[in-house]
Amino acid sequence: MPTPGSTVVRRQLGVRLRRLRNAAGKTERDVEEASLASRTKLWKIETGKAPVKVADVRALCWLYGADMATTDALAKLARRKPTAWSSFGRSGSRC
């Protein structure tokens, strides 16, 4: 079964979160030690392999010291629902 959400949006979100983490000087271990995510979960988030919960985005942004505008923008990306185009071809019907 495909992972819900737009892959493009998940990847964009992951890249932005990774940039924030690197800019803050935080490592994967720092995230794990803060009990926010395992290294595997963080990898899935940063590579867009899995949908991200808004609470996870907000917690990571807090750890990275992101401002409220950035946090809200990234949380908005995490809330985004797939469009009709993102699920095109998944229904099994063919033209």
C-alpha positions in Angstrom: 0.0 0.0 0.0 1.5 3.4 -0.9 2.4 5.9 1.8 -0.2 8.7 2.1 0.7 12.3 1.2 2.6 13.8 -1.6 6.1 12.5 -2.0 7.3 15.8 -3.4 6.0 17.7 -0.3 7.5 15.1 2.1 10.9 15.4 0.4 10.7 19.2 0.5 9.8 19.1 4.2 12.6 16.6 4.9 15.2 18.7 3.1 14.2 21.8 5.0 14.3 20.0 8.3 17.7 18.5 7.6 19.0 22.0 6.7 17.7 23.4 9.9 19.3 20.5 11.9 22.6 21.1 10.2 22.4 24.9 10.7 21.7 24.4 14.4 24.8 22.1 14.6 22.6 19.2 15.8 23.4 15.6 14.9 21.2 12.6 14.5 22.4 11.5 17.9 21.3 14.8 19.4 17.8 14.2 18.1 17.8 10.7 19.5 19.1 11.8 22.9 16.4 14.4 23.1 13.9 11.5 22.7 12.3 13.2 19.7 13.0 10.5 17.1 15.2 7.4 16.5 17.9 7.7 13.9 15.8 5.5 11.6 12.7 7.7 12.0 14.7 10.9 11.4 16.2 9.3 8.3 12.7 8.5 7.0 11.6 12.1 7.8 14.6 13.8 6.2 14.4 11.6 3.0 10.6 11.9 2.6 10.1 8.2 2.9 7.3 8.5 5.4 4.6 11.1 6.3 5.5 13.4 9.2 3.3 14.3 12.1 2.8 18.0 12.8 3.9 17.3 16.5 7.2 15.8 15.2 7.8 18.9 13.0 7.1 21.3 15.9 9.4 19.3 18.3 12.2 19.1 15.8 11.9 22.8 15.0 12.0 23.6 18.8 15.2 21.5 19.2 16.8 23.3 16.2 15.9 26.7 17.5 13.7 27.6 14.5 11.6 30.8 14.7 7.8 30.6 14.8 7.3 31.6 11.2 9.5 28.8 10.0 8.0 26.3 12.4 4.4 27.2 11.2 5.4 27.0 7.6 6.9 23.5 8.0 3.9 22.4 10.1 1.7 23.5 7.3 3.6 21.3 4.9 3.2 18.4 7.2 -0.6 18.9 7.3 -0.9 19.0 3.5 -3.2 16.3 2.2 -2.6 14.5 -1.1 -4.3 16.0 -4.2 -6.1 14.1 -6.9 -3.0 14.3 -9.0 -0.8 12.8 -6.3 -2.9 9.7 -6.2 -3.3 9.5 -10.0 -2.8 5.9 -11.2 -3.0 4.4 -7.8 -6.6 3.2 -8.1 -5.6 0.4 -10.4 -7.8 1.7 -13.3 -6.1 2.3 -16.6 -7.0 4.6 -19.4 
